[in-house]
Amino acid sequence: MNQYDLIVVGSGPAGRRAAIQAAKLDRKVLVIEQGRRVGGVSVHTGTIPSKTLRETALNLSGWRERGFYGRSYRVKEEISAEDLRRRLLITLDHEVEVLEHQFARNRVQHLRGKASFLSTDTMEVLKDDGEAVQVKAKSILLAVGTRPFRPDYMPFDGKTVIDSDELLEIEKLPRSMVVIGAGVIGIEYATIFSALDTAVTVIDPKATMLDFIDKEIIEDFTYQLRDRNMKLLLGQKVEKVEHLPDGKVSVTIDTGRKIITDMVLFAAGRMGATDSLNLAAAGLDADNRGRLKVNPETFETSVPGIYAAGDVIGFPSLASTSMEQGRIAARVAVGAIAKEPPKYFPYGIYAVPEISTCGLTEEEMKERGIPYECGIARFRETSRGHIMGLDHGMLKLIFSLKTRRLLGVHIIGENATELVHIGQAVLNLKGTVEYFVENTFNYPTLAEAYKIAGLDAWNRMGELPKGDAHHETVQLTDTNTSTTVETSVTAEKKKTSSR
């Protein structure tokens, strides 16, 4: 039997980062992947494909230039599913090649097959040719990801009623589409197809969508979607989906409304891909959605030596956070020191338009009773926004009135997922409104919106008292000694000018 220091099941963001981290610590690592190629859901059906599809759709449709040339402007008059797929395949091949090279360079062993537990430290891998191989390890990390939730009442056929994985294989672009589910995946695909001039209707039983995003951002987002004639039927439930003789699909809602459409995309949740792992043999249990519970600091499950990371442990289910979870889990698993990551990390929603956020929302500030002030900047207020032809786009900063620290950054619009990292850095480094007022940003750039938003808040907050330095007491916990110390952070007052 082959013996390893760490076995990683799954080669998505969490699995690949964990395997490479353990290998860099000179541990013997095996990655087990049941897919045809390494990369997991992230590379083959999730993160990379959906973002590639989005970029292709925006480029071929001329979406970004319509502010100048009107809504009828298109780069390619007739866009086909094959146009979208061609760029997708090039991107996926590159991602797989990079990953395979990383495994080879770091001497990470790779085995293709379906893994299942025989005991807490032993797994059986069933290969495609029917051969069963047993492998053993001191620690095991489950990074198996998720698959689309497919309820029995939904008449999936892979052509007109599909899930988010099957969407990448469609033969032609639909003229109309109903998306069931207003979560991140549903909204991303709904807005991408809307940008391709497909008539899109989104249905969800919840009266609101994307509740973890700042409400003001969602209000702006909702306005933009409805402005381009997307239908949002929130607070309404689908009762029946039927195939019609002419190839179309009928969707009946609990209000009695019936929608006839070319295609239905069911995107109401995902399931942890744990059902084939024989978890019982290792003493593990998954919840009703196939997800595993872990210690949030070490990512160890209830069984010592078995870890889980990535989408299989649930929220936030982001490729970026999954990578960090995998890295931390691997370090803990092999006995290395693992520092806790910064408190605030960015969320990115690759809809059209993009949304990205980091830190507290305005609603959370109110719930916690923190006195605050907001600063707003519209992308059209920047010269770069005019150059790009942007009619929409907004950056919102939230500051504490007591400490003047940045506590939240929320962006909607072009390049939101790139711009958020400026705010993320300032937030995690405990920067104040003065940073944005006094700092110099490249001109003309969209990043200049940070200065505009900072000045907007500063105009209402006012200057620091004359002749005084601003002192803030911060509680810092020493993770080694568990002692708490106080540090005085001084922000010297400088001359500032309002907009």
C-alpha positions, 0 to 999 in steps of 0.5 A: 500500500502506498503511504503519503503524508497528505492525500488531497481528494479534489484538484480545485482551488482548495485542493491544488493550493493545499497539495502544492503548499504541503509539497513545498514543505517537503511532504509526500502528497497525492492528489486524487481527481475523478474528472478527466483532467485536473482543475476541478469544478473551478476550471471545468464548469464553474469559476473559469468557464463562467468568467470566460463566457462573460468576457467573451459575451461582453467583447463580441456584443460590444457591450462596453462601447454601447455608452458611445454608440447606442444599445444597438451597437454590436461587434459581431452581428450574429453570435453563436454558442460556438463563438463562446465555446471556442474561447472557453476551450482555449482558456481551459487548456491553458489553465490545465497546462499551468496546473499540471506543470505546477504539480510536476514542478513541486513533485505532487503525485496525481491519481485519476479515479473515484476515491472512497474511505475504507477507514480514517486513514485509508482510501480506495481509488477506483480507476477507469479501467476497473482497477482498485488501488488502496492508499494511506496517509497521515492526514486526508483533505477533502476538497471535492467541491460541489455539483448542481442541485437537481430536484426530481420535479425538474424535467432536465433534458440537457437541452432546454431544461438545464443546470449550470454545468450543462449551460456550457454545452448548449448548441445555440443561444436562446432568444428567451431564458427563464433562470430559476434561482437569484443566487450568485450563479443564477444572477451571473448567468442571467445578466451574461445572457441578457448582455447577449440580448436574450430576453431573461426572466429571473424567478426566486421564492425569496423577496430579495436577492444577494442579501449579503451585499449592501442594500444600496448597491443591490438597489442600483443593481436592480435598477440597471437590470430592469432598465435593460428589460430583465424581468425579476419575479422575486417572492414568487415560486415555480410550481411546474415546468413542462416541455411543449410539443414545439420544443419550448418550455412552459413555466407556471408560477404560484401566482398563476402566471405562465411563461413560455420560453426557449430555455430554463436554467435551474440554478437554485443551489448546489450539493457537496460532492460527498455521496461517493466518499463512503463517509461512514467508514471514516466516522463522518456525516454530511448535512442534507446538502452534502456539506461537511462541518469543520473547525473554522480556524484549522478546517479539521472535521470532527475526525482527527486527521481528516480536513475539508476545505472549499465549497464542500464546507459551504459559505462563502464558496469563493475560489479565492477563499477556498485557496486560502482554506486549502493552504491553511488546512495543509499547513495544519495537517502536516504540523506547520504553523498556520497564521489566521488570514486577515479578517476581511476578504473581498467578495466578487460577483461577476455579473453584468455589471460586476459587484464587489464588496469587502467589510461591513455593509451599512445594514451591519453598521446599524445592527452593531450600533456603530456611528458612521458616515458614507462617501459615494463616488459615481464612475461618471464623475471620473475622467476615466469613466467618461473616456470609457463611456460609463453611464453607471457604476458606483463606489461606496465607502463606510467610515466609523465616526469615532475612529474615522477608520474605513470599515466597508467598501462596496462597488458596482460597475466596470472593474469592481472586482479589481478596484476592491483590493485598494479598499481591502488593503486600507481596511485590513491595515486600519486606514482612515478617511485621511488616507483617501483625502491625502493620497495621490491616485493615477489620473485618469483612472477609475481608482480616482473614485476612492478619492472622490468618495473619501472627500464626499465622506470627509466633507461631512465628517470634518477635519480632525480638531486643530492641534491634536493628533487622532489617537485610536486604541486598538486591541491586538491579540498576541496569538502565541502568548494569548495576552492582549496589548494596547497600541496607540495609532496616531494619524497626524493632521495634515492640511487637506482640501475639499473637492 
